[in-house]
Amino acid sequence: MRLSQMLLVTLRNEPSDAEIPSHKLLIKAGYIHRIGSGIYTYLPLMWRVIQKIAQIVREEMNITGAQECLLPQLQPANLWKESGRWDAYTKAEGIMFTLTDRKKYDLALGPTHEEVITTVARDIICSYRQLPICLYQIQTKFRDEIRPRFGLMRGREFVMKDAYSFHANQESLKASYQNMHVAYSNILRRIGMAFQSVQADSGSIGGSGSQEFMILAETGEDEVLYTEDGKYAANLEKAISLPVNAETSTFTNCGKQKTPSADTVEKLCNLLKCSPTQVLKNVLYEITYNNETTVLVLVSIRGDQQVNDIKLQNELTKIAPQYRAKTIILMKKTDAESQVKWAAKSLPLGYIAPDLEDNYIDSRKQVNSKFLRLIDKTAIDLKDFITGANEPGYHILGANWGEQFKRPIAVVDLRKAKKGDYAVHDPHQTLQSARGIEVGHIFQLGIKYSQVMKATYTNQEGKEEPLWMGCYGIGVSRLAQAAVEQSNDKDGIIWPVAIAPYHVIICIPNMNNDKQVETAEKLYIELNKAGIETLIDDRKERAGVKFKDADLLGIPYRIITGKSLVNNKVELVKRENKEAYEFAIQEVVVVLKNWIREALD
């Protein structure tokens, strides 16, 4: 391709609406163009990158025996209502675009396709003889992000590969799950990226087990906790650990003490000169289920720990049937403003004790009349602890379970693991932290969807059973930007060879020099004939402009038909490290073939 004929405009200034390096570089280098909030055009260079990633994904999926198909983007709402996820996606997360057609039917643009594929399986799969089977697609998905940001990392539409497998039993599902783990690892290795697979929360997709594939990058939105022995890695939402031991309390005599202006753990510890590990803090949450039932949840946790909202939400979703509900549509901490809607009297915020009385709740205001009380495992063994006194400006010092406070029944893991905690599998190992970009996620769905949507098959004994399902997603467009986030320098993008839009760019320093132009044109023809994808910068620009643009575009190898021509040689530059070499013109094709082959091995 000739740069003079390509739709390409590079920028010299930083785009004002971009926050992270990859987003800035893709705009500056003319790979993407913003159309609206979270909506981008993939310009020619970017589309070549995305096609290459998609082809690698396609090849690895085909190796597993998965079959490619194409599912509809427009989905009937009744399928989502049948699965019970309509409220979760339209009210709780609010990420699904919905619309009503001229016949007044509710529809949605698919952020995911579990309901559609389960319907396909229900209608077509009837016998164990058809199992196992896996279908996948590569297409555009939609999410109504509240705050789109970071370019393609969190856009409102994106290209994704999602696959769904169907099985006769759990053993078959686990085998497919492991095959997909291998396939995803192969995809990322072939692309040329540093990654980590981690244990993950299944979120609104559901299922028993899941793993995320993280591209390691300092600006990643997700935190990964891992051990140096390589035996444990999980994202922050899912991670478990053993906290550091609590310090022994010096408050051995129980009593109420005045603690003015100490409505946070930090202020309290500064006032009392104590460790936050000696404090029991009580955090009040308001939960609204999909049937509009509001439940007030009091969480007791050690003062040096933070509540993991995902773990809390999972626990509360488990007990949703107790309140005749299916899912949570709103979860937030109580504040002075929100308590007005349900409180019978003013709450002692910042001074709450674990025995906060239920009479603080005004049962006339459509709120469950009792506090749901949960305690984190870190708090159950505290002795002589400090906690609120249910009175502003006062705390109880030297309290104990079974004495001043009734020992709670519901003991659960609600804490957020953090760097420095001890590993559960080996307390001699401490958790380390890294930043990552989630690019893939695989799930063991089990029978969650097939059971509720009545997708069954007939087994060898002639009995109907629900299909076992797996789900496997990888972000194709997100991978493209993640590659840039992981590999760039002050001058621009450094594409891995496997997904670079072109392998080589030929720069002609002086378009008025016949020798430079003739040599470049000859190499351009020879390289393309040899299967080496080549750009030629034949624009009438200064040499400095061409070299800057070559660095910015990130093409792996650059040929310069410049001063070396006096010796019948050209200069070859590796974009990765800017190492420059001189080779005879007749050697260039062989050299580049070898370089490319080595990079792809």
BABA-613712 format. One record per residue (C-alpha): x, y negated, z. Coordinates in steps of 0.1 Angstrom, whole numbers. Example, Ala and Ser with C-alpha at 12.3 -4.5 7.8 and 13.67 -1.06 7.14 Angstrom:
2
      xx      yy      zz
     123      45      78
     137      11      71
This chain:
601
      xx      yy      zz
       0       0       0
      12     -35      -8
      10     -60      20
       2     -87      -5
     -30     -69     -14
     -40     -58      22
     -67     -75      43
     -42     -86      70
     -37    -118      90
     -13    -118     119
     -14    -143     147
      15    -160     164
      -4    -172     195
     -19    -150     222
     -57    -145     218
     -74    -163     246
    -101    -136     253
     -76    -107     256
     -63     -96     291
     -40     -66     286
     -11     -61     262
     -28     -36     239
     -58     -58     234
     -37     -88     226
     -14     -69     202
     -42     -52     183
     -58     -86     176
     -25    -104     169
     -14     -77     145
     -47     -77     126
     -59     -42     136
     -92     -52     151
    -115     -82     148
    -141     -93     174
    -177     -96     162
    -194    -100     196
    -190     -91     232
    -176     -56     233
    -181     -52     195
    -151     -49     171
    -145     -43     135
    -118     -17     128
     -97     -33     101
     -79     -12      74
     -47      -5      95
     -67       4     126
     -91      27     106
     -61      46      94
     -49      51     130
     -84      63     141
     -87      87     111
     -53     102     120
     -63     107     156
     -97     122     145
     -79     146     122
     -56     158     150
     -86     162     173
    -105     181     145
     -76     205     139
     -72     214     175
    -110     218     180
    -112     241     150
     -84     262     164
    -106     269     194
    -134     281     171
    -156     251     176
    -178     241     147
    -182     205     136
    -217     190     132
    -233     156     134
    -259     148     160
    -284     118     158
    -274      85     174
    -311      77     179
    -326      98     206
    -362     102     218
    -367      90     254
    -388     121     262
    -357     143     261
    -339     121     287
    -371     121     309
    -372     159     305
    -336     162     319
    -343     137     346
    -316     113     335
    -337      85     320
    -339      65     352
    -302      71     360
    -291      57     326
    -317      29     322
    -320      17     359
    -292      30     380
    -262      26     356
    -281       6     331
    -257      15     303
    -281      29     277
    -295       8     249
    -332      14     246
    -358       3     221
    -394       9     211
    -403      18     176
    -434       6     156
    -454      35     169
    -446      24     205
    -423      54     211
    -394      48     235
    -360      56     220
    -323      52     230
    -289      48     213
    -269      78     225
    -241      71     251
    -238     109     253
    -256     139     237
    -263     166     264
    -301     163     259
    -299     165     222
    -276     195     220
    -296     213     247
    -327     208     225
    -308     222     195
    -298     252     215
    -333     257     229
    -347     258     194
    -321     279     177
    -302     301     201
    -323     330     213
    -301     360     218
    -268     369     235
    -256     380     201
    -253     343     191
    -230     336     221
    -206     321     229
    -207     292     205
    -193     256     206
    -204     226     185
    -186     193     183
    -190     159     165
    -169     128     159
    -191      97     158
    -200      63     172
    -215      61     207
    -231      32     225
    -229      19     261
    -245     -13     273
    -215     -24     294
    -224     -51     319
    -189     -66     314
    -172     -54     282
    -135     -61     285
    -100     -49     274
    -110     -45     237
    -117      -9     227
    -110       3     263
    -145      -8     275
    -165     -17     244
    -202     -14     237
    -197       9     208
    -168      33     203
    -157      64     184
    -158      96     204
    -155     133     199
    -178     153     221
    -182     191     221
    -207     214     238
    -203     251     244
    -230     277     252
    -224     309     271
    -241     340     285
    -224     337     318
    -200     317     340
    -170     337     332
    -174     329     295
    -178     292     303
    -146     292     324
    -127     307     295
    -140     281     271
    -132     254     297
     -96     266     299
     -93     267     261
    -104     231     259
     -79     221     285
     -52     236     263
     -67     219     232
     -68     185     249
     -32     189     261
     -21     198     225
     -39     168     211
     -22     144     234
      12     160     229
       8     159     191
      -1     122     193
      30     117     213
      17     104     246
      26     108     283
      -5     121     301
     -17     138     333
     -47     160     337
     -64     154     370
     -94     166     391
    -123     143     386
    -158     136     397
    -185     148     373
    -206     116     377
    -239     113     359
    -230     141     334
    -231     166     363
    -218     201     366
    -196     220     391
    -161     211     380
    -144     186     357
    -110     173     347
     -99     140     333
     -70     134     309
     -52     102     318
     -27      83     297
      -2      69     321
       1      31     318
       8       4     344
     -24     -16     333
     -47      15     335
     -80       8     352
     -80      41     371
     -57      52     400
     -43      87     400
     -31     103     432
      -6     132     428
      21     152     446
      56     154     434
      55     192     435
      31     190     405
       5     211     423
     -21     184     428
     -35     155     408
     -69     138     410
     -84     104     402
     -92      82     431
    -129      90     430
    -123     127     435
     -91     128     455
     -90     145     488
     -62     143     514
     -52     145     550
     -50     110     566
     -22     100     588
     -28     108     625
     -46      84     647
     -26      66     673
     -34      75     709
     -58      49     724
     -47      30     755
     -83      21     763
     -90      50     787
    -117      33     807
    -149      26     789
    -165      -8     790
    -180     -37     770
    -156     -65     762
    -162     -99     747
    -146    -101     712
    -154    -135     697
    -149    -140     659
    -138    -103     655
    -163     -91     629
    -137     -72     608
    -113     -45     618
     -83     -67     610
     -96     -95     633
    -105     -70     660
     -70     -54     659
     -53     -87     660
     -73     -97     690
     -69     -65     710
     -34     -57     698
     -44     -22     687
     -42       1     657
     -71       4     632
     -68      41     637
     -83      36     672
    -114      18     658
    -147      34     647
    -163      11     621
    -199      15     611
    -210       5     576
    -246       1     566
    -258       8     531
    -291       3     514
    -300      31     489
    -329      29     465
    -340      61     448
    -357      64     414
    -391      66     431
    -385      32     447
    -379      47     481
    -353      27     501
    -332      45     527
    -308      28     551
    -276      48     556
    -252      42     585
    -217      55     578
    -192      59     606
    -156      61     596
    -122      55     611
    -111      18     610
     -81      23     587
    -101      41     561
    -124      30     533
    -157      46     522
    -155      62     488
    -187      51     472
    -187      79     446
    -184     105     474
    -212      88     493
    -234      86     463
    -229     123     456
    -239     132     491
    -270     110     489
    -280     125     455
    -278     160     470
    -305     150     495
    -327     130     471
    -354     158     471
    -359     151     508
    -373     117     497
    -391     132     467
    -366     116     444
    -341     128     418
    -314     101     415
    -301      68     430
    -308      37     411
    -291      12     435
    -266      15     463
    -251     -15     481
    -237     -26     514
    -261     -45     536
    -254     -82     540
    -271    -111     558
    -293    -119     528
    -305     -84     519
    -315     -74     554
    -343    -100     554
    -362     -77     531
    -365     -49     555
    -352     -58     590
    -375     -62     620
    -349     -83     637
    -315     -97     629
    -287     -72     626
    -254     -76     645
    -234     -74     613
    -197     -68     621
    -206     -55     656
    -227     -24     648
    -224       7     669
    -231      43     657
    -263      44     678
    -279      14     661
    -316      18     670
    -342      26     644
    -364      -3     656
    -342     -27     636
    -362     -14     606
    -396     -29     598
    -415       2     586
    -442     -20     571
    -418     -31     543
    -418       2     523
    -385      13     538
    -378      47     554
    -383      41     591
    -351      59     603
    -314      53     597
    -297      82     579
    -266      87     599
    -234     101     584
    -199     104     599
    -167     109     580
    -143     136     591
    -117     111     602
    -140      97     629
    -153     129     645
    -122     136     666
    -116     101     678
    -111      97     715
    -113      65     736
    -122      46     705
    -133      10     699
    -166       3     682
    -193     -23     680
    -217     -29     709
    -248     -38     688
    -244     -73     701
    -226    -102     682
    -193    -110     698
    -189     -78     718
    -173     -44     713
    -172     -11     734
    -137      -1     743
    -128      35     754
    -159      52     740
    -162      89     733
    -186     113     715
    -208     132     738
    -204     105     765
    -213      70     753
    -225      81     719
    -243     112     707
    -221     133     684
    -235     131     648
    -247     162     630
    -239     152     594
    -201     153     592
    -189     149     556
    -158     138     536
    -166     102     526
    -132      86     528
    -111      72     500
     -78      90     497
     -48      68     493
     -11      67     486
       9      80     516
     -18     104     528
      -7     141     533
     -17     166     507
     -43     192     516
     -24     221     499
       9     212     517
      10     186     545
      47     181     539
      38     165     505
      25     129     505
       3     115     478
      19      93     452
       1      68     431
       1      59     394
     -22      40     370
     -39      57     342
     -64      52     313
     -90      79     310
     -92      92     274
    -107     126     279
    -130     145     302
    -141     181     303
    -170     195     324
    -184     228     334
    -221     219     332
    -233     253     343
    -271     256     339
    -279     220     350
    -295     211     316
    -305     244     303
    -325     252     334
    -345     220     335
    -350     219     298
    -358     256     295
    -330     265     271
    -328     302     275
    -315     333     257
    -324     370     259
    -297     391     274
    -288     427     266
    -315     440     289
    -342     418     272
    -344     394     301
    -345     356     296
    -318     337     313
    -307     300     311
    -277     292     289
    -244     283     306
    -230     251     292
    -197     232     290
    -192     196     278
    -159     182     265
    -153     145     254
    -124     126     241
    -123      89     232
    -109      86     197
    -109      48     195
     -99      45     231
     -69      68     224
     -58      44     197
     -56      15     220
     -42      36     249
     -13      45     226
      -5       8     222
      -9       2     259
      16      29     266
      41      20     239
      49     -16     231
      76     -42     237
      79     -80     237
      78     -80     199
      48     -58     193
      33     -24     189
      54       8     188
      32      35     172
      39      72     177
      48      86     143
      18     110     143
      -8      83     144
      10      53     128
     -10      38     100
      20      41      78
      54      59      84
      76      33      67
      75      -4      58
      98     -18      32
     108     -54      37
     121     -74       8
     140    -104      24
     140    -125      -8
     113    -120     -35
     134    -141     -59
     162    -116     -58
     157     -91     -87
     179     -64     -72
     161     -65     -38
     127     -63     -55
     138     -35     -80
     153     -14     -53
     123     -18     -30
      99      -9     -58
     118      22     -67
     119      34     -31
      82      26     -27
      74      50     -56
      98      77     -44
      87      77      -8
      50      79     -16
      57     107     -41
      75     126     -13
      44     123       9
      59      95      31
      32      69      37
      48      36      28
      39      -1      30
      58     -26      10
      60     -62      22
      60     -80     -12
      45    -112       2
      63    -145      -8
      72    -152      28
     105    -159      46
     125    -129      57
     121    -139      94
      83    -138      90
      84    -104      74
     107     -90     101
      85    -104     129
      54     -90     113
      71     -56     109
      79     -55     146
      44     -67     155
      27     -40     133
      47     -13     149
      54       9     118
      79      35     130
     106      30     103
     117      -1      84
     137      -3      52
     154     -36      44
     167     -42       9
     191     -69      18
     228     -75      21
     237     -39      21
     227     -36     -16
     262     -49     -25
     274     -14     -14
     244       3     -30
     229       9       5
     198      -2      24
     193      -8      61
     170      16      80
     156       5     114
     138      26     140
     111       5     155
     112      25     188
     146      13     198
     156     -11     170
     186      10     162
     198       1     126
     216      23     101
     229      19      66
     223      47      40
     230      51       4
     198      45     -16
     197      80     -29
     198      94       7
     168      74      20
     140      98      12
     158     128      28
     168     109      59
     133      96      65
     118     131      59
     141     145      86
     133     117     110
      96     121     106
      98     159     109
     118     156     141
      93     131     155
      64     154     148
      80     185     162
